[in-house]
């Protein structure tokens, strides 16, 4: 089905892929993994024809799809054979309604009205988004956008389906639904699937082959059992071990606890807050207090209102009702009091180099600290990338760049909205360990994520949202950091994290 011979891709002087030769058979489900920036997404863009037809890059070698030379085919011709869902699904959504988005590609195939309707309904059903059919794609959550993008590609019935981190923004029910759908399509329609993932547990059950990439080359290629028994692979490339992940709802994993008793005044207080877009409330009647040194995880299914709550807490979205007060009694000052890492890092990037991006805010606020900037560049593994243009980085590298930019003005509250996008476990663990150090010094952290392992390891409090309201508060069942204790740490550290 897919044949690569001596494939190399360069972005100017930067070599992203180096002399790759692969054969992928029909009906195979191949997982491609490896550290952030190793060339996984570039490989996907070359396979779907966007490189070199639409994205300026130099390609050498041969690519055959279904027996045809993809370099001689046009982009529309390749699109009928290869479908792709990008890491940032919003970049491929442009219609005013979800059902129109899903039907768009099918209509362009010249099929009958009945066939278009049948495929659209089927794709909406298998991805579980029938209830979103009349919604605007720009008004739904990141996870819901991911489901819409997957549905739009599935409706075209491609021979090859490439998904770049398909589970990064999905809740447990939608992850399970998408994986089951892919398994069925593989068996019934001879679909060849290529899954680019860091979170291996979600795709471990359907992948028959694993390719590990490093620095633009194939480091290992084999069946999952042989690859995942090599401990050196996990250590060297920061790959997360594919353990069985919980399939329970968050409500079933919470041990109820009260808000911690502390003599400290709240850092941020939300009272009776409702907020949304176009005068339509997405979150309602939210009461929440965050304290200095807090480490709180905000969880819930796609569309529960987590990101909207994060924007309100960051002072970036004005409430429709209720009050938001920072410790000084006023609304939080974005960037100074509160910094927020968005789901899509490109929304926060505006400079010509990584170093300019990281130093932009402290220069603007007149509080540049060269030693702090160097430390942050080191902890986020950006030192060697400091002269690179942010738009030429991988998504994981862009995510770390925006995080570094958030930290250089030492906010008192840091909000992380799905920080796992594009991150291998090694980089993610290193980043989180540094945040734990800052947390011990008094910086509060609000973590918005679907990643159970991340939350279980680092969060001390848990808030579960459902349909725009806070459903439960507590801690994660079995968590090793699930209780508060007054710390004997130096001044500024309020709570102690007790790791097992």
C-alpha positions in Angstrom: 0.0 0.0 0.0 2.8 2.5 1.0 6.4 2.3 -0.3 9.1 4.7 0.7 12.6 4.7 -0.7 15.4 6.9 0.5 13.0 9.6 1.6 14.6 12.8 2.9 12.9 16.2 3.6 14.7 19.5 4.3 13.2 22.8 5.5 15.9 25.1 4.1 19.1 24.0 5.9 17.2 22.0 8.5 17.0 18.3 7.7 13.8 16.8 9.1 13.9 13.3 7.5 17.0 11.4 6.5 17.0 8.5 4.0 13.9 6.6 5.2 12.9 3.4 3.4 9.6 1.7 4.6 6.9 -0.6 3.3 3.5 -0.6 4.9 1.0 -3.2 3.8 -2.8 -2.9 3.2 -4.8 -3.2 6.5 -1.8 -2.6 8.7 -2.2 -0.4 11.7 1.2 1.3 12.3 2.0 3.4 15.4 4.8 6.0 14.8 6.3 7.3 18.0 9.5 9.0 19.2 10.7 12.2 21.0 9.3 15.6 20.2 10.8 17.0 17.0 12.0 13.7 15.6 10.2 14.1 12.3 6.9 12.2 12.8 4.6 15.0 11.6 6.9 15.7 8.6 6.6 12.1 7.6 2.8 12.4 7.8 2.8 15.6 5.7 5.0 13.9 3.0 2.7 10.8 2.9 -0.4 12.9 2.4 1.2 15.0 -0.3 1.2 18.4 1.4 5.0 18.1 1.2 6.1 19.1 -1.4 2.9 20.2 -3.2 1.7 22.8 -0.6 4.3 23.1 2.1 7.7 24.7 1.0 10.2 21.9 1.7 12.7 20.0 -0.4 11.9 16.3 -0.8 14.2 13.6 -2.1 13.4 10.0 -2.7 10.3 8.1 -3.7 6.8 7.8 -2.3 4.3 5.3 -3.7 0.7 5.1 -2.5 -1.5 2.3 -3.7 1.0 1.6 -6.5 1.1 5.2 -7.8 3.9 7.7 -7.5 2.5 10.4 -5.2 5.0 13.0 -6.4 3.4 13.0 -9.8 -0.2 13.1 -8.4 -2.0 16.3 -7.6 -3.1 17.1 -4.0 -6.8 16.4 -4.8 -5.8 13.0 -6.3 -3.8 12.1 -3.2 -6.6 13.3 -0.9 -8.9 10.6 -2.4 -6.5 7.9 -1.3 -4.9 9.4 1.9 -6.8 11.2 4.7 -5.0 13.0 7.5 -6.1 14.5 10.8 -3.6 17.1 12.0 -2.3 17.7 15.5 -4.3 21.0 15.6 -7.7 20.0 14.1 -8.9 23.6 14.0 -6.6 24.3 11.1 -8.7 22.0 8.8 -12.1 23.3 9.9 -13.7 26.2 8.1 -17.5 25.6 7.8 -20.2 27.3 9.8 -21.8 24.0 10.9 -20.4 20.7 12.0 -22.6 18.6 9.6 -21.5 20.8 6.7 -17.9 20.3 7.7 -18.2 16.6 7.7 -20.1 16.6 4.3 -17.7 19.0 2.5 -15.1 16.5 1.4 -17.7 13.9 0.3 -19.5 16.5 -1.8 -16.3 17.3 -3.6 -16.0 13.7 -4.6 -19.0 14.3 -6.9 -21.2 11.7 -5.1 -25.0 11.7 -5.2 -27.0 13.6 -2.6 -28.1 10.4 -0.9 -24.6 9.0 -0.7 -23.3 12.3 0.8 -26.1 12.2 3.4 -25.5 8.6 4.2 -21.7 9.0 4.7 -22.2 12.2 6.7 -24.7 10.6 9.1 -22.5 7.5 9.5 -19.4 9.6 10.3 -21.3 11.7 12.8 -22.5 8.5 14.5 -19.3 6.6 14.7 -17.5 9.6 16.2 -20.3 10.3 18.7 -20.9 13.9 17.6 -24.5 13.7 16.4 -25.6 16.3 19.0 -23.0 18.7 17.6 -24.3 18.7 14.1 -25.9 22.2 14.2 -23.0 23.8 16.2 -20.4 26.1 14.9 -16.9 24.4 14.8 -15.3 27.5 16.2 -17.6 27.4 19.3 -16.9 23.8 20.5 -14.1 22.5 22.6 -10.7 21.3 21.4 -11.6 17.7 21.9 -14.9 18.1 20.0 -13.0 19.8 17.1 -10.8 16.7 17.0 -13.8 14.5 16.7 -15.2 16.7 13.9 -11.9 16.6 11.9 -11.8 12.8 12.3 -15.4 12.4 11.1 -14.8 14.7 8.1 -11.9 12.5 7.0 -13.6 9.2 7.7 -16.6 10.3 5.6 -14.4 10.3 2.5 -13.5 6.6 3.0 -9.7 7.0 2.2 -7.6 3.9 1.6 -4.9 5.2 4.0 -5.8 7.2 7.2 -3.1 9.2 9.1 -3.9 10.6 12.5 -1.4 12.8 14.2 -1.9 12.5 18.0 -5.7 11.8 17.7 -6.2 11.2 21.4 -4.4 14.3 22.8 -7.6 16.2 23.4 -10.1 13.4 23.7 -11.9 12.3 26.8 -12.2 8.6 27.8 -15.5 7.9 26.0 -14.5 9.6 22.7 -11.0 7.9 22.8 -12.6 4.5 23.2 -15.2 5.3 20.5 -12.6 6.4 18.0 -10.3 3.4 18.6 -13.2 1.0 18.2 -14.2 2.8 15.0 -10.7 2.5 13.6 -10.5 -1.2 14.4 -13.8 -1.8 12.6 -12.8 0.2 9.5 -9.5 -1.6 9.4 -11.3 -5.0 9.3 -14.3 -4.2 7.1 -12.9 -1.7 4.6 -9.2 -2.8 4.3 -8.2 0.6 5.7 -4.5 1.2 6.3 -3.9 3.3 9.5 -0.9 5.3 10.6 -1.2 6.6 14.2 1.4 9.1 15.4 1.2 9.1 19.2 3.0 9.7 22.4 0.3 8.2 24.6 0.8 4.6 23.6 -1.8 2.9 25.8 -4.7 4.4 23.8 -3.5 2.8 20.6 -1.6 -0.2 21.8 -4.6 -2.6 21.4 -5.1 -1.9 17.7 -1.5 -1.4 16.4 0.2 -4.4 14.8 3.5 -2.6 14.2 5.5 0.2 15.9 8.0 2.5 14.3 10.3 4.5 16.6 11.9 7.6 15.1 14.8 9.7 16.2 16.4 12.7 14.5 14.6 12.1 11.3 15.5 8.4 11.0 13.9 5.1 11.8 15.5 3.8 15.0 13.4 0.7 15.5 10.7 -1.1 13.5 8.8 -4.2 14.7 5.8 -5.6 16.5 4.7 -3.9 19.7 5.8 -6.8 21.9 9.4 -6.8 20.7 9.7 -3.0 20.7 8.1 -2.4 24.1 10.2 -5.0 25.9 13.3 -3.0 25.2 13.8 -0.8 28.3 16.5 1.2 26.5 13.9 2.5 24.0 11.9 4.0 26.8 14.9 5.5 28.6 16.6 6.9 25.5 13.5 8.4 23.8 11.3 9.3 26.7 8.5 7.0 25.6 5.7 6.4 28.0 5.2 2.7 28.9 1.9 1.4 27.4 0.2 0.5 30.7 -3.6 -0.3 30.8 -5.3 3.1 31.3 -8.4 3.5 33.4 -11.6 3.5 31.4 -13.7 4.8 34.3 -15.4 8.2 34.3 -13.7 10.8 36.5 -16.7 10.9 38.8 -15.8 7.3 39.8 -12.2 8.1 40.5 -12.6 11.0 42.9 -12.3 10.7 46.6 -14.4 13.7 47.9 -12.4 16.1 50.1 -13.1 19.6 51.4 -11.2 22.7 50.3 -7.9 22.7 52.3 -7.9 24.6 55.5 -5.1 27.2 55.4 -4.3 30.5 57.0 -3.4 31.9 53.6 -5.8 34.2 51.8 -7.1 32.9 48.5 -5.0 33.7 45.5 -8.0 33.7 43.1 -11.7 33.6 44.0 -14.6 32.9 41.6 -18.0 33.6 43.0 -21.2 32.7 41.1 -19.4 33.0 37.8 -21.1 32.3 34.5 -19.3 32.9 31.2 -19.4 32.0 27.6 -19.5 33.4 24.1 -22.0 35.5 22.2 -23.9 36.0 25.4 -24.5 32.3 25.7 -23.2 30.8 29.0 -20.8 27.8 28.7 -20.1 27.6 32.4 -22.6 28.5 35.1 -22.6 29.3 38.8 -18.9 28.5 39.4 -17.6 28.9 42.9 -13.8 28.3 43.2 -10.9 29.3 45.4 -7.2 28.7 44.5 -4.5 29.3 47.0 -0.8 30.1 46.8 1.1 26.8 46.2 -2.1 25.0 45.0 -1.8 22.3 42.4 -5.3 21.6 41.1 -6.4 19.5 38.2 -9.5 20.5 36.2 -11.1 17.5 34.4 -14.2 16.5 32.6 -15.5 15.3 29.3 -15.1 17.2 26.0 -17.3 20.3 26.1 -17.6 20.4 29.9 -16.3 24.1 30.0 -12.8 23.5 31.3 -11.0 25.8 28.8 -13.7 28.5 29.3 -13.2 28.4 33.1 -9.4 28.6 32.4 -9.9 31.8 30.3 -12.0 33.4 33.0 -9.5 32.6 35.7 -6.7 34.1 33.5 -8.6 37.3 33.1 -8.9 36.7 29.4 -12.7 36.3 29.3 -15.1 38.6 31.0 -17.8 36.8 33.0 -21.5 37.2 32.1 -22.3 37.1 35.8 -20.5 36.7 39.1 -17.1 38.0 40.4 -13.5 37.1 39.7 -11.0 38.5 42.3 -7.3 38.1 42.6 -5.5 38.6 45.8 -5.3 42.3 45.3 -9.1 42.5 45.1 -9.3 43.2 41.4 -9.6 41.1 38.2 -6.4 39.2 37.5 -3.9 40.8 35.2 -3.2 38.5 32.3 0.5 37.7 32.0 1.5 39.2 35.3 -0.8 37.7 37.9 -1.9 34.8 35.8 -0.3 33.1 32.7 -2.1 30.6 30.6 -0.8 28.0 28.2 -3.4 27.5 25.4 -4.3 24.3 23.8 -3.0 25.6 20.5 0.5 27.1 21.0 0.4 29.0 17.7 -2.2 31.3 19.2 0.5 32.7 21.5 3.5 32.9 19.1 4.4 36.2 17.4 8.2 36.6 17.3 10.9 35.7 14.8 12.9 33.4 17.1 12.5 31.3 20.2 14.7 33.6 22.2 12.7 36.7 21.1 9.5 34.9 22.1 10.7 34.0 25.5 12.1 37.5 26.3 9.2 39.4 24.8 7.1 39.7 27.9 9.8 40.5 30.5 11.1 43.2 28.2 7.7 44.7 27.9 7.1 44.7 31.6 10.6 46.0 32.4 11.6 43.0 34.5 14.1 41.1 32.4 16.2 38.6 34.3 18.9 37.0 32.0 19.7 34.3 34.6 16.1 33.3 34.9 15.6 33.2 31.1 18.6 31.0 30.7 17.3 28.6 33.4 13.9 28.4 31.8 15.3 27.8 28.3 17.4 25.0 29.8 14.5 23.4 31.7 12.2 23.5 28.7 15.0 22.0 26.5 15.0 25.0 24.1 18.6 26.2 24.5 19.8 24.7 21.2 16.6 26.0 19.5 16.9 29.6 20.7 17.6 31.0 17.2 15.0 28.9 15.4 11.8 30.4 14.0 8.8 29.2 16.1 6.7 28.4 13.0 9.4 25.9 11.9 9.3 24.0 15.2 7.3 20.9 16.0 4.1 21.3 17.9 5.8 19.9 21.1 8.6 22.4 20.7 6.1 25.2 20.1 4.3 24.2 23.3 7.5 24.4 25.3 8.3 27.8 23.8 4.9 29.2 24.9 5.4 27.7 28.3 8.8 29.3 28.7 7.4 32.6 27.6 4.7 32.3 30.3 7.2 31.6 33.0 9.6 34.5 32.4 7.4 37.0 34.2 7.0 34.7 37.2 3.2 34.7 37.4 1.6 33.7 40.7 -0.9 31.4 38.9 0.0 29.2 35.9 -2.9 27.6 33.9 -2.0 24.7 31.6 -4.6 23.8 29.1 -3.8 20.3 27.7 0.0 20.6 28.0 0.7 17.1 26.7 0.1 18.0 23.0 3.2 17.0 21.0 5.2 16.1 24.1 7.0 12.8 24.6 7.0 11.5 28.2 10.6 12.5 28.7 10.1 16.2 27.9 6.7 16.2 29.7 8.2 14.7 32.8 11.1 17.1 32.8 8.8 20.1 32.3 6.5 18.9 35.1 9.3 18.4 37.5 10.4 22.0 37.0 6.8 23.1 37.6 6.8 21.2 40.8 9.8 23.1 41.9 8.1 26.4 41.1 5.0 25.1 42.8 7.0 24.5 46.0 8.1 28.1 45.9 4.5 29.3 45.9 3.3 29.4 42.3 -0.2 27.9 42.0 -0.9 25.6 39.1 -4.3 24.8 37.5 -3.8 21.8 35.1 -6.5 21.1 32.5 -6.0 17.7 31.0 -7.5 14.3 30.1 -4.2 12.6 31.0 -4.9 10.3 34.0 -1.3 9.4 34.6 -0.2 13.1 34.6 -2.9 14.1 37.0 -2.4 11.1 39.2 1.3 11.8 39.6 1.2 15.6 40.1 -2.1 17.0 41.1 -3.1 17.3 44.8 -6.7 18.5 44.2 -9.2 17.5 41.6 -12.2 19.4 40.3 -14.6 17.6 38.0 -16.8 19.6 35.5 -19.8 18.4 33.7 -22.0 20.4 31.3 -20.6 23.7 32.5 -20.9 23.2 36.2 -18.6 21.8 38.9 -19.8 18.3 39.7 -17.3 17.1 42.3 -14.2 18.2 44.2 -11.7 15.9 45.8 -8.5 14.0 44.9 -7.7 11.1 42.6 -8.3 7.7 44.0 -5.0 6.0 44.7 -3.0 9.2 44.2 0.4 9.3 45.9 0.1 13.1 46.3 -3.5 13.2 47.3 -3.4 15.1 50.6 -2.3 18.5 51.8 0.2 19.1 54.6 1.8 22.3 55.8 5.3 22.4 54.5 8.5 23.0 56.3 10.0 24.3 53.1 11.5 27.8 52.8 9.2 30.9 52.9 6.8 30.9 49.9 6.2 27.2 49.7 2.8 26.5 51.1 2.1 22.8 50.5 4.4 19.8 50.4 4.1 17.2 47.7 4.5 13.8 49.1 5.7 11.5 46.3 5.6 7.7 46.8 
